[in-house]
Amino acid sequence: MICTNCGTQFEDGNAFCPNCGTPAAQPAPAPAPAPAAAQPQYGYAPQP
Ligand SMILES: [Zn+2]
């Protein structure tokens, strides 16, 4: 990867830039799954 601070290219395994020590950019955490749609309530049937 490339350091976002100084632009030094270093191995992805490095947690910090070997040149300036800037922490390697971490991949954005997976977004939380979208909340499921409201579950139908069993036993309840809307009457027309
Ligand atoms: Zn750097």
mmCIF file of the protein (N, C-alpha, C, O) and its ligand, coordinates in Angstrom:
data_MODEL
# 
_entry.id   MODEL 
# 
loop_
_entity.id 
_entity.type 
_entity.pdbx_number_of_molecules 
1 polymer     1 
2 non-polymer 1 
# 
_entity_poly.entity_id                      1 
_entity_poly.type                           'polypeptide(L)' 
_entity_poly.nstd_linkage                   no 
_entity_poly.nstd_monomer                   no 
_entity_poly.pdbx_seq_one_letter_code       MICTNCGTQFEDGNAFCPNCGTPAAQPAPAPAPAPAAAQPQYGYAPQP 
_entity_poly.pdbx_seq_one_letter_code_can   MICTNCGTQFEDGNAFCPNCGTPAAQPAPAPAPAPAAAQPQYGYAPQP 
_entity_poly.pdbx_strand_id                 A 
# 
loop_
_entity_poly_seq.entity_id 
_entity_poly_seq.num 
_entity_poly_seq.mon_id 
_entity_poly_seq.hetero 
1 1  MET n 
1 2  ILE n 
1 3  CYS n 
1 4  THR n 
1 5  ASN n 
1 6  CYS n 
1 7  GLY n 
1 8  THR n 
1 9  GLN n 
1 10 PHE n 
1 11 GLU n 
1 12 ASP n 
1 13 GLY n 
1 14 ASN n 
1 15 ALA n 
1 16 PHE n 
1 17 CYS n 
1 18 PRO n 
1 19 ASN n 
1 20 CYS n 
1 21 GLY n 
1 22 THR n 
1 23 PRO n 
1 24 ALA n 
1 25 ALA n 
1 26 GLN n 
1 27 PRO n 
1 28 ALA n 
1 29 PRO n 
1 30 ALA n 
1 31 PRO n 
1 32 ALA n 
1 33 PRO n 
1 34 ALA n 
1 35 PRO n 
1 36 ALA n 
1 37 ALA n 
1 38 ALA n 
1 39 GLN n 
1 40 PRO n 
1 41 GLN n 
1 42 TYR n 
1 43 GLY n 
1 44 TYR n 
1 45 ALA n 
1 46 PRO n 
1 47 GLN n 
1 48 PRO n 
# 
loop_
_struct_asym.id 
_struct_asym.entity_id 
A 1 
B 2 
# 
loop_
_chem_comp.id 
_chem_comp.type 
_chem_comp.mon_nstd_flag 
ALA 'L-peptide linking' y 
ASN 'L-peptide linking' y 
ASP 'L-peptide linking' y 
CYS 'L-peptide linking' y 
GLN 'L-peptide linking' y 
GLU 'L-peptide linking' y 
GLY 'peptide linking'   y 
ILE 'L-peptide linking' y 
MET 'L-peptide linking' y 
PHE 'L-peptide linking' y 
PRO 'L-peptide linking' y 
THR 'L-peptide linking' y 
TYR 'L-peptide linking' y 
ZN  non-polymer         . 
# 
_pdbx_entity_nonpoly.entity_id   2 
_pdbx_entity_nonpoly.name        ? 
_pdbx_entity_nonpoly.comp_id     ZN 
# 
_pdbx_nonpoly_scheme.asym_id         B 
_pdbx_nonpoly_scheme.entity_id       2 
_pdbx_nonpoly_scheme.mon_id          ZN 
_pdbx_nonpoly_scheme.ndb_seq_num     1 
_pdbx_nonpoly_scheme.pdb_seq_num     101 
_pdbx_nonpoly_scheme.auth_seq_num    101 
_pdbx_nonpoly_scheme.pdb_mon_id      ZN 
_pdbx_nonpoly_scheme.auth_mon_id     ZN 
_pdbx_nonpoly_scheme.pdb_strand_id   A 
_pdbx_nonpoly_scheme.pdb_ins_code    . 
# 
loop_
_atom_site.group_PDB 
_atom_site.id 
_atom_site.type_symbol 
_atom_site.label_atom_id 
_atom_site.label_alt_id 
_atom_site.label_comp_id 
_atom_site.label_asym_id 
_atom_site.label_entity_id 
_atom_site.label_seq_id 
_atom_site.pdbx_PDB_ins_code 
_atom_site.Cartn_x 
_atom_site.Cartn_y 
_atom_site.Cartn_z 
_atom_site.occupancy 
_atom_site.B_iso_or_equiv 
_atom_site.pdbx_formal_charge 
_atom_site.auth_seq_id 
_atom_site.auth_comp_id 
_atom_site.auth_asym_id 
_atom_site.auth_atom_id 
_atom_site.pdbx_PDB_model_num 
ATOM   1   N  N  . MET A 1 1  ? 0.852   -1.186  0.000  1.00 0.00 ? 1   MET A N  1 
ATOM   2   C  CA . MET A 1 1  ? 0.000   0.000   0.000  1.00 0.00 ? 1   MET A CA 1 
ATOM   3   C  C  . MET A 1 1  ? 0.884   1.232   0.000  1.00 0.00 ? 1   MET A C  1 
ATOM   4   O  O  . MET A 1 1  ? 2.104   1.136   0.137  1.00 0.00 ? 1   MET A O  1 
ATOM   5   N  N  . ILE A 1 2  ? 0.280   2.350   -0.149 1.00 0.00 ? 2   ILE A N  1 
ATOM   6   C  CA . ILE A 1 2  ? 1.034   3.599   -0.189 1.00 0.00 ? 2   ILE A CA 1 
ATOM   7   C  C  . ILE A 1 2  ? 0.649   4.449   1.016  1.00 0.00 ? 2   ILE A C  1 
ATOM   8   O  O  . ILE A 1 2  ? -0.526  4.628   1.337  1.00 0.00 ? 2   ILE A O  1 
ATOM   9   N  N  . CYS A 1 3  ? 1.675   4.958   1.661  1.00 0.00 ? 3   CYS A N  1 
ATOM   10  C  CA . CYS A 1 3  ? 1.422   5.788   2.836  1.00 0.00 ? 3   CYS A CA 1 
ATOM   11  C  C  . CYS A 1 3  ? 0.595   7.004   2.432  1.00 0.00 ? 3   CYS A C  1 
ATOM   12  O  O  . CYS A 1 3  ? 0.879   7.676   1.440  1.00 0.00 ? 3   CYS A O  1 
ATOM   13  N  N  . THR A 1 4  ? -0.420  7.260   3.219  1.00 0.00 ? 4   THR A N  1 
ATOM   14  C  CA . THR A 1 4  ? -1.284  8.406   2.905  1.00 0.00 ? 4   THR A CA 1 
ATOM   15  C  C  . THR A 1 4  ? -0.637  9.708   3.342  1.00 0.00 ? 4   THR A C  1 
ATOM   16  O  O  . THR A 1 4  ? -1.099  10.796  2.996  1.00 0.00 ? 4   THR A O  1 
ATOM   17  N  N  . ASN A 1 5  ? 0.447   9.579   4.113  1.00 0.00 ? 5   ASN A N  1 
ATOM   18  C  CA . ASN A 1 5  ? 1.083   10.791  4.634  1.00 0.00 ? 5   ASN A CA 1 
ATOM   19  C  C  . ASN A 1 5  ? 2.263   11.224  3.777  1.00 0.00 ? 5   ASN A C  1 
ATOM   20  O  O  . ASN A 1 5  ? 2.370   12.384  3.380  1.00 0.00 ? 5   ASN A O  1 
ATOM   21  N  N  . CYS A 1 6  ? 3.160   10.254  3.496  1.00 0.00 ? 6   CYS A N  1 
ATOM   22  C  CA . CYS A 1 6  ? 4.371   10.630  2.779  1.00 0.00 ? 6   CYS A CA 1 
ATOM   23  C  C  . CYS A 1 6  ? 4.442   9.995   1.393  1.00 0.00 ? 6   CYS A C  1 
ATOM   24  O  O  . CYS A 1 6  ? 5.297   10.349  0.581  1.00 0.00 ? 6   CYS A O  1 
ATOM   25  N  N  . GLY A 1 7  ? 3.544   9.063   1.135  1.00 0.00 ? 7   GLY A N  1 
ATOM   26  C  CA . GLY A 1 7  ? 3.527   8.478   -0.193 1.00 0.00 ? 7   GLY A CA 1 
ATOM   27  C  C  . GLY A 1 7  ? 4.473   7.312   -0.382 1.00 0.00 ? 7   GLY A C  1 
ATOM   28  O  O  . GLY A 1 7  ? 4.603   6.783   -1.486 1.00 0.00 ? 7   GLY A O  1 
ATOM   29  N  N  . THR A 1 8  ? 5.134   6.909   0.690  1.00 0.00 ? 8   THR A N  1 
ATOM   30  C  CA . THR A 1 8  ? 6.031   5.765   0.578  1.00 0.00 ? 8   THR A CA 1 
ATOM   31  C  C  . THR A 1 8  ? 5.243   4.482   0.357  1.00 0.00 ? 8   THR A C  1 
ATOM   32  O  O  . THR A 1 8  ? 4.246   4.220   1.031  1.00 0.00 ? 8   THR A O  1 
ATOM   33  N  N  . GLN A 1 9  ? 5.708   3.694   -0.593 1.00 0.00 ? 9   GLN A N  1 
ATOM   34  C  CA . GLN A 1 9  ? 5.026   2.430   -0.842 1.00 0.00 ? 9   GLN A CA 1 
ATOM   35  C  C  . GLN A 1 9  ? 5.669   1.360   0.024  1.00 0.00 ? 9   GLN A C  1 
ATOM   36  O  O  . GLN A 1 9  ? 6.891   1.216   0.041  1.00 0.00 ? 9   GLN A O  1 
ATOM   37  N  N  . PHE A 1 10 ? 4.852   0.620   0.734  1.00 0.00 ? 10  PHE A N  1 
ATOM   38  C  CA . PHE A 1 10 ? 5.374   -0.434  1.587  1.00 0.00 ? 10  PHE A CA 1 
ATOM   39  C  C  . PHE A 1 10 ? 4.430   -1.615  1.557  1.00 0.00 ? 10  PHE A C  1 
ATOM   40  O  O  . PHE A 1 10 ? 3.316   -1.551  1.037  1.00 0.00 ? 10  PHE A O  1 
ATOM   41  N  N  . GLU A 1 11 ? 4.930   -2.708  2.144  1.00 0.00 ? 11  GLU A N  1 
ATOM   42  C  CA . GLU A 1 11 ? 4.149   -3.937  2.104  1.00 0.00 ? 11  GLU A CA 1 
ATOM   43  C  C  . GLU A 1 11 ? 2.834   -3.770  2.852  1.00 0.00 ? 11  GLU A C  1 
ATOM   44  O  O  . GLU A 1 11 ? 2.731   -3.037  3.835  1.00 0.00 ? 11  GLU A O  1 
ATOM   45  N  N  . ASP A 1 12 ? 1.849   -4.471  2.351  1.00 0.00 ? 12  ASP A N  1 
ATOM   46  C  CA . ASP A 1 12 ? 0.541   -4.368  2.968  1.00 0.00 ? 12  ASP A CA 1 
ATOM   47  C  C  . ASP A 1 12 ? 0.546   -4.896  4.397  1.00 0.00 ? 12  ASP A C  1 
ATOM   48  O  O  . ASP A 1 12 ? -0.287  -4.514  5.219  1.00 0.00 ? 12  ASP A O  1 
ATOM   49  N  N  . GLY A 1 13 ? 1.503   -5.785  4.680  1.00 0.00 ? 13  GLY A N  1 
ATOM   50  C  CA . GLY A 1 13 ? 1.535   -6.372  6.010  1.00 0.00 ? 13  GLY A CA 1 
ATOM   51  C  C  . GLY A 1 13 ? 1.989   -5.399  7.077  1.00 0.00 ? 13  GLY A C  1 
ATOM   52  O  O  . GLY A 1 13 ? 1.757   -5.622  8.265  1.00 0.00 ? 13  GLY A O  1 
ATOM   53  N  N  . ASN A 1 14 ? 2.631   -4.326  6.663  1.00 0.00 ? 14  ASN A N  1 
ATOM   54  C  CA . ASN A 1 14 ? 3.108   -3.357  7.647  1.00 0.00 ? 14  ASN A CA 1 
ATOM   55  C  C  . ASN A 1 14 ? 1.943   -2.558  8.214  1.00 0.00 ? 14  ASN A C  1 
ATOM   56  O  O  . ASN A 1 14 ? 1.094   -2.042  7.487  1.00 0.00 ? 14  ASN A O  1 
ATOM   57  N  N  . ALA A 1 15 ? 1.937   -2.477  9.531  1.00 0.00 ? 15  ALA A N  1 
ATOM   58  C  CA . ALA A 1 15 ? 0.867   -1.724  10.174 1.00 0.00 ? 15  ALA A CA 1 
ATOM   59  C  C  . ALA A 1 15 ? 1.171   -0.232  10.148 1.00 0.00 ? 15  ALA A C  1 
ATOM   60  O  O  . ALA A 1 15 ? 0.278   0.608   10.256 1.00 0.00 ? 15  ALA A O  1 
ATOM   61  N  N  . PHE A 1 16 ? 2.472   0.076   10.000 1.00 0.00 ? 16  PHE A N  1 
ATOM   62  C  CA . PHE A 1 16 ? 2.854   1.486   10.001 1.00 0.00 ? 16  PHE A CA 1 
ATOM   63  C  C  . PHE A 1 16 ? 3.787   1.746   8.835  1.00 0.00 ? 16  PHE A C  1 
ATOM   64  O  O  . PHE A 1 16 ? 4.492   0.847   8.377  1.00 0.00 ? 16  PHE A O  1 
ATOM   65  N  N  . CYS A 1 17 ? 3.786   2.946   8.372  1.00 0.00 ? 17  CYS A N  1 
ATOM   66  C  CA . CYS A 1 17 ? 4.701   3.336   7.323  1.00 0.00 ? 17  CYS A CA 1 
ATOM   67  C  C  . CYS A 1 17 ? 6.126   3.283   7.874  1.00 0.00 ? 17  CYS A C  1 
ATOM   68  O  O  . CYS A 1 17 ? 6.418   3.895   8.901  1.00 0.00 ? 17  CYS A O  1 
ATOM   69  N  N  . PRO A 1 18 ? 7.005   2.559   7.198  1.00 0.00 ? 18  PRO A N  1 
ATOM   70  C  CA . PRO A 1 18 ? 8.382   2.442   7.683  1.00 0.00 ? 18  PRO A CA 1 
ATOM   71  C  C  . PRO A 1 18 ? 9.135   3.751   7.546  1.00 0.00 ? 18  PRO A C  1 
ATOM   72  O  O  . PRO A 1 18 ? 10.215  3.906   8.116  1.00 0.00 ? 18  PRO A O  1 
ATOM   73  N  N  . ASN A 1 19 ? 8.601   4.661   6.823  1.00 0.00 ? 19  ASN A N  1 
ATOM   74  C  CA . ASN A 1 19 ? 9.287   5.934   6.602  1.00 0.00 ? 19  ASN A CA 1 
ATOM   75  C  C  . ASN A 1 19 ? 8.899   6.993   7.625  1.00 0.00 ? 19  ASN A C  1 
ATOM   76  O  O  . ASN A 1 19 ? 9.762   7.650   8.207  1.00 0.00 ? 19  ASN A O  1 
ATOM   77  N  N  . CYS A 1 20 ? 7.622   7.152   7.837  1.00 0.00 ? 20  CYS A N  1 
ATOM   78  C  CA . CYS A 1 20 ? 7.174   8.213   8.722  1.00 0.00 ? 20  CYS A CA 1 
ATOM   79  C  C  . CYS A 1 20 ? 6.378   7.699   9.924  1.00 0.00 ? 20  CYS A C  1 
ATOM   80  O  O  . CYS A 1 20 ? 6.098   8.444   10.863 1.00 0.00 ? 20  CYS A O  1 
ATOM   81  N  N  . GLY A 1 21 ? 6.024   6.425   9.879  1.00 0.00 ? 21  GLY A N  1 
ATOM   82  C  CA . GLY A 1 21 ? 5.346   5.855   11.037 1.00 0.00 ? 21  GLY A CA 1 
ATOM   83  C  C  . GLY A 1 21 ? 3.852   6.067   11.059 1.00 0.00 ? 21  GLY A C  1 
ATOM   84  O  O  . GLY A 1 21 ? 3.180   5.746   12.040 1.00 0.00 ? 21  GLY A O  1 
ATOM   85  N  N  . THR A 1 22 ? 3.341   6.603   9.983  1.00 0.00 ? 22  THR A N  1 
ATOM   86  C  CA . THR A 1 22 ? 1.893   6.786   9.939  1.00 0.00 ? 22  THR A CA 1 
ATOM   87  C  C  . THR A 1 22 ? 1.205   5.426   9.879  1.00 0.00 ? 22  THR A C  1 
ATOM   88  O  O  . THR A 1 22 ? 1.583   4.576   9.073  1.00 0.00 ? 22  THR A O  1 
ATOM   89  N  N  . PRO A 1 23 ? 0.214   5.217   10.710 1.00 0.00 ? 23  PRO A N  1 
ATOM   90  C  CA . PRO A 1 23 ? -0.511  3.942   10.667 1.00 0.00 ? 23  PRO A CA 1 
ATOM   91  C  C  . PRO A 1 23 ? -1.067  3.693   9.279  1.00 0.00 ? 23  PRO A C  1 
ATOM   92  O  O  . PRO A 1 23 ? -1.603  4.592   8.631  1.00 0.00 ? 23  PRO A O  1 
ATOM   93  N  N  . ALA A 1 24 ? -0.926  2.458   8.841  1.00 0.00 ? 24  ALA A N  1 
ATOM   94  C  CA . ALA A 1 24 ? -1.431  2.113   7.520  1.00 0.00 ? 24  ALA A CA 1 
ATOM   95  C  C  . ALA A 1 24 ? -2.940  2.293   7.495  1.00 0.00 ? 24  ALA A C  1 
ATOM   96  O  O  . ALA A 1 24 ? -3.635  2.031   8.476  1.00 0.00 ? 24  ALA A O  1 
ATOM   97  N  N  . ALA A 1 25 ? -3.413  2.734   6.376  1.00 0.00 ? 25  ALA A N  1 
ATOM   98  C  CA . ALA A 1 25 ? -4.852  2.927   6.251  1.00 0.00 ? 25  ALA A CA 1 
ATOM   99  C  C  . ALA A 1 25 ? -5.546  1.587   6.384  1.00 0.00 ? 25  ALA A C  1 
ATOM   100 O  O  . ALA A 1 25 ? -5.242  0.633   5.667  1.00 0.00 ? 25  ALA A O  1 
ATOM   101 N  N  . GLN A 1 26 ? -6.454  1.536   7.287  1.00 0.00 ? 26  GLN A N  1 
ATOM   102 C  CA . GLN A 1 26 ? -7.184  0.296   7.487  1.00 0.00 ? 26  GLN A CA 1 
ATOM   103 C  C  . GLN A 1 26 ? -8.385  0.257   6.548  1.00 0.00 ? 26  GLN A C  1 
ATOM   104 O  O  . GLN A 1 26 ? -9.034  1.275   6.304  1.00 0.00 ? 26  GLN A O  1 
ATOM   105 N  N  . PRO A 1 27 ? -8.665  -0.913  6.036  1.00 0.00 ? 27  PRO A N  1 
ATOM   106 C  CA . PRO A 1 27 ? -9.862  -1.002  5.187  1.00 0.00 ? 27  PRO A CA 1 
ATOM   107 C  C  . PRO A 1 27 ? -11.100 -0.692  6.005  1.00 0.00 ? 27  PRO A C  1 
ATOM   108 O  O  . PRO A 1 27 ? -11.223 -1.098  7.161  1.00 0.00 ? 27  PRO A O  1 
ATOM   109 N  N  . ALA A 1 28 ? -11.987 0.015   5.402  1.00 0.00 ? 28  ALA A N  1 
ATOM   110 C  CA . ALA A 1 28 ? -13.199 0.389   6.119  1.00 0.00 ? 28  ALA A CA 1 
ATOM   111 C  C  . ALA A 1 28 ? -13.924 -0.866  6.596  1.00 0.00 ? 28  ALA A C  1 
ATOM   112 O  O  . ALA A 1 28 ? -14.071 -1.833  5.850  1.00 0.00 ? 28  ALA A O  1 
ATOM   113 N  N  . PRO A 1 29 ? -14.364 -0.835  7.824  1.00 0.00 ? 29  PRO A N  1 
ATOM   114 C  CA . PRO A 1 29 ? -15.084 -2.007  8.339  1.00 0.00 ? 29  PRO A CA 1 
ATOM   115 C  C  . PRO A 1 29 ? -16.362 -2.233  7.552  1.00 0.00 ? 29  PRO A C  1 
ATOM   116 O  O  . PRO A 1 29 ? -17.011 -1.298  7.081  1.00 0.00 ? 29  PRO A O  1 
ATOM   117 N  N  . ALA A 1 30 ? -16.693 -3.484  7.430  1.00 0.00 ? 30  ALA A N  1 
ATOM   118 C  CA . ALA A 1 30 ? -17.895 -3.809  6.669  1.00 0.00 ? 30  ALA A CA 1 
ATOM   119 C  C  . ALA A 1 30 ? -19.088 -3.106  7.293  1.00 0.00 ? 30  ALA A C  1 
ATOM   120 O  O  . ALA A 1 30 ? -19.277 -3.140  8.509  1.00 0.00 ? 30  ALA A O  1 
ATOM   121 N  N  . PRO A 1 31 ? -19.867 -2.488  6.475  1.00 0.00 ? 31  PRO A N  1 
ATOM   122 C  CA . PRO A 1 31 ? -21.034 -1.791  7.023  1.00 0.00 ? 31  PRO A CA 1 
ATOM   123 C  C  . PRO A 1 31 ? -22.005 -2.780  7.649  1.00 0.00 ? 31  PRO A C  1 
ATOM   124 O  O  . PRO A 1 31 ? -22.180 -3.907  7.185  1.00 0.00 ? 31  PRO A O  1 
ATOM   125 N  N  . ALA A 1 32 ? -22.610 -2.322  8.694  1.00 0.00 ? 32  ALA A N  1 
ATOM   126 C  CA . ALA A 1 32 ? -23.570 -3.201  9.365  1.00 0.00 ? 32  ALA A CA 1 
ATOM   127 C  C  . ALA A 1 32 ? -24.671 -3.570  8.374  1.00 0.00 ? 32  ALA A C  1 
ATOM   128 O  O  . ALA A 1 32 ? -25.117 -2.748  7.573  1.00 0.00 ? 32  ALA A O  1 
ATOM   129 N  N  . PRO A 1 33 ? -25.083 -4.799  8.453  1.00 0.00 ? 33  PRO A N  1 
ATOM   130 C  CA . PRO A 1 33 ? -26.141 -5.213  7.523  1.00 0.00 ? 33  PRO A CA 1 
ATOM   131 C  C  . PRO A 1 33 ? -27.398 -4.392  7.742  1.00 0.00 ? 33  PRO A C  1 
ATOM   132 O  O  . PRO A 1 33 ? -27.782 -4.088  8.871  1.00 0.00 ? 33  PRO A O  1 
ATOM   133 N  N  . ALA A 1 34 ? -28.013 -4.051  6.652  1.00 0.00 ? 34  ALA A N  1 
ATOM   134 C  CA . ALA A 1 34 ? -29.227 -3.248  6.762  1.00 0.00 ? 34  ALA A CA 1 
ATOM   135 C  C  . ALA A 1 34 ? -30.265 -4.013  7.566  1.00 0.00 ? 34  ALA A C  1 
ATOM   136 O  O  . ALA A 1 34 ? -30.436 -5.223  7.414  1.00 0.00 ? 34  ALA A O  1 
ATOM   137 N  N  . PRO A 1 35 ? -30.932 -3.291  8.403  1.00 0.00 ? 35  PRO A N  1 
ATOM   138 C  CA . PRO A 1 35 ? -31.954 -3.968  9.214  1.00 0.00 ? 35  PRO A CA 1 
ATOM   139 C  C  . PRO A 1 35 ? -33.001 -4.597  8.320  1.00 0.00 ? 35  PRO A C  1 
ATOM   140 O  O  . PRO A 1 35 ? -33.493 -3.992  7.367  1.00 0.00 ? 35  PRO A O  1 
ATOM   141 N  N  . ALA A 1 36 ? -33.317 -5.808  8.653  1.00 0.00 ? 36  ALA A N  1 
ATOM   142 C  CA . ALA A 1 36 ? -34.304 -6.507  7.840  1.00 0.00 ? 36  ALA A CA 1 
ATOM   143 C  C  . ALA A 1 36 ? -35.652 -5.803  7.927  1.00 0.00 ? 36  ALA A C  1 
ATOM   144 O  O  . ALA A 1 36 ? -35.962 -5.117  8.901  1.00 0.00 ? 36  ALA A O  1 
ATOM   145 N  N  . ALA A 1 37 ? -36.407 -5.989  6.918  1.00 0.00 ? 37  ALA A N  1 
ATOM   146 C  CA . ALA A 1 37 ? -37.737 -5.377  6.922  1.00 0.00 ? 37  ALA A CA 1 
ATOM   147 C  C  . ALA A 1 37 ? -38.533 -5.933  8.091  1.00 0.00 ? 37  ALA A C  1 
ATOM   148 O  O  . ALA A 1 37 ? -38.270 -7.026  8.592  1.00 0.00 ? 37  ALA A O  1 
ATOM   149 N  N  . ALA A 1 38 ? -39.481 -5.169  8.492  1.00 0.00 ? 38  ALA A N  1 
ATOM   150 C  CA . ALA A 1 38 ? -40.292 -5.600  9.629  1.00 0.00 ? 38  ALA A CA 1 
ATOM   151 C  C  . ALA A 1 38 ? -40.815 -7.008  9.377  1.00 0.00 ? 38  ALA A C  1 
ATOM   152 O  O  . ALA A 1 38 ? -41.403 -7.319  8.342  1.00 0.00 ? 38  ALA A O  1 
ATOM   153 N  N  . GLN A 1 39 ? -40.573 -7.820  10.362 1.00 0.00 ? 39  GLN A N  1 
ATOM   154 C  CA . GLN A 1 39 ? -41.026 -9.201  10.215 1.00 0.00 ? 39  GLN A CA 1 
ATOM   155 C  C  . GLN A 1 39 ? -42.535 -9.272  10.426 1.00 0.00 ? 39  GLN A C  1 
ATOM   156 O  O  . GLN A 1 39 ? -43.091 -8.615  11.306 1.00 0.00 ? 39  GLN A O  1 
ATOM   157 N  N  . PRO A 1 40 ? -43.167 -10.071 9.611  1.00 0.00 ? 40  PRO A N  1 
ATOM   158 C  CA . PRO A 1 40 ? -44.628 -10.229 9.803  1.00 0.00 ? 40  PRO A CA 1 
ATOM   159 C  C  . PRO A 1 40 ? -44.892 -10.907 11.136 1.00 0.00 ? 40  PRO A C  1 
ATOM   160 O  O  . PRO A 1 40 ? -44.179 -11.825 11.540 1.00 0.00 ? 40  PRO A O  1 
ATOM   161 N  N  . GLN A 1 41 ? -45.891 -10.452 11.781 1.00 0.00 ? 41  GLN A N  1 
ATOM   162 C  CA . GLN A 1 41 ? -46.200 -11.052 13.081 1.00 0.00 ? 41  GLN A CA 1 
ATOM   163 C  C  . GLN A 1 41 ? -47.088 -12.256 12.842 1.00 0.00 ? 41  GLN A C  1 
ATOM   164 O  O  . GLN A 1 41 ? -48.210 -12.156 12.347 1.00 0.00 ? 41  GLN A O  1 
ATOM   165 N  N  . TYR A 1 42 ? -46.542 -13.379 13.211 1.00 0.00 ? 42  TYR A N  1 
ATOM   166 C  CA . TYR A 1 42 ? -47.314 -14.596 13.005 1.00 0.00 ? 42  TYR A CA 1 
ATOM   167 C  C  . TYR A 1 42 ? -48.563 -14.563 13.871 1.00 0.00 ? 42  TYR A C  1 
ATOM   168 O  O  . TYR A 1 42 ? -48.557 -14.066 14.997 1.00 0.00 ? 42  TYR A O  1 
ATOM   169 N  N  . GLY A 1 43 ? -49.613 -15.099 13.320 1.00 0.00 ? 43  GLY A N  1 
ATOM   170 C  CA . GLY A 1 43 ? -50.851 -15.165 14.082 1.00 0.00 ? 43  GLY A CA 1 
ATOM   171 C  C  . GLY A 1 43 ? -51.693 -13.914 13.900 1.00 0.00 ? 43  GLY A C  1 
ATOM   172 O  O  . GLY A 1 43 ? -52.781 -13.789 14.461 1.00 0.00 ? 43  GLY A O  1 
ATOM   173 N  N  . TYR A 1 44 ? -51.171 -12.992 13.106 1.00 0.00 ? 44  TYR A N  1 
ATOM   174 C  CA . TYR A 1 44 ? -51.944 -11.777 12.906 1.00 0.00 ? 44  TYR A CA 1 
ATOM   175 C  C  . TYR A 1 44 ? -52.232 -11.625 11.425 1.00 0.00 ? 44  TYR A C  1 
ATOM   176 O  O  . TYR A 1 44 ? -51.307 -11.470 10.628 1.00 0.00 ? 44  TYR A O  1 
ATOM   177 N  N  . ALA A 1 45 ? -53.470 -11.666 11.052 1.00 0.00 ? 45  ALA A N  1 
ATOM   178 C  CA . ALA A 1 45 ? -53.842 -11.510 9.659  1.00 0.00 ? 45  ALA A CA 1 
ATOM   179 C  C  . ALA A 1 45 ? -54.717 -10.282 9.531  1.00 0.00 ? 45  ALA A C  1 
ATOM   180 O  O  . ALA A 1 45 ? -55.850 -10.261 10.012 1.00 0.00 ? 45  ALA A O  1 
ATOM   181 N  N  . PRO A 1 46 ? -54.191 -9.263  8.885  1.00 0.00 ? 46  PRO A N  1 
ATOM   182 C  CA . PRO A 1 46 ? -55.003 -8.032  8.734  1.00 0.00 ? 46  PRO A CA 1 
ATOM   183 C  C  . PRO A 1 46 ? -56.284 -8.305  7.963  1.00 0.00 ? 46  PRO A C  1 
ATOM   184 O  O  . PRO A 1 46 ? -56.261 -8.888  6.879  1.00 0.00 ? 46  PRO A O  1 
ATOM   185 N  N  . GLN A 1 47 ? -57.348 -7.895  8.512  1.00 0.00 ? 47  GLN A N  1 
ATOM   186 C  CA . GLN A 1 47 ? -58.622 -8.105  7.840  1.00 0.00 ? 47  GLN A CA 1 
ATOM   187 C  C  . GLN A 1 47 ? -58.903 -6.930  6.901  1.00 0.00 ? 47  GLN A C  1 
ATOM   188 O  O  . GLN A 1 47 ? -58.604 -5.782  7.228  1.00 0.00 ? 47  GLN A O  1 
ATOM   189 N  N  . PRO A 1 48 ? -59.462 -7.216  5.773  1.00 0.00 ? 48  PRO A N  1 
ATOM   190 C  CA . PRO A 1 48 ? -59.769 -6.133  4.817  1.00 0.00 ? 48  PRO A CA 1 
ATOM   191 C  C  . PRO A 1 48 ? -60.883 -5.248  5.334  1.00 0.00 ? 48  PRO A C  1 
ATOM   192 O  O  . PRO A 1 48 ? -61.272 -4.291  4.665  1.00 0.00 ? 48  PRO A O  1 
HETATM 193 ZN ZN . ZN  B 2 .  ? 4.761   7.558   5.454  1.00 0.00 2 101 ZN  A ZN 1 
# 
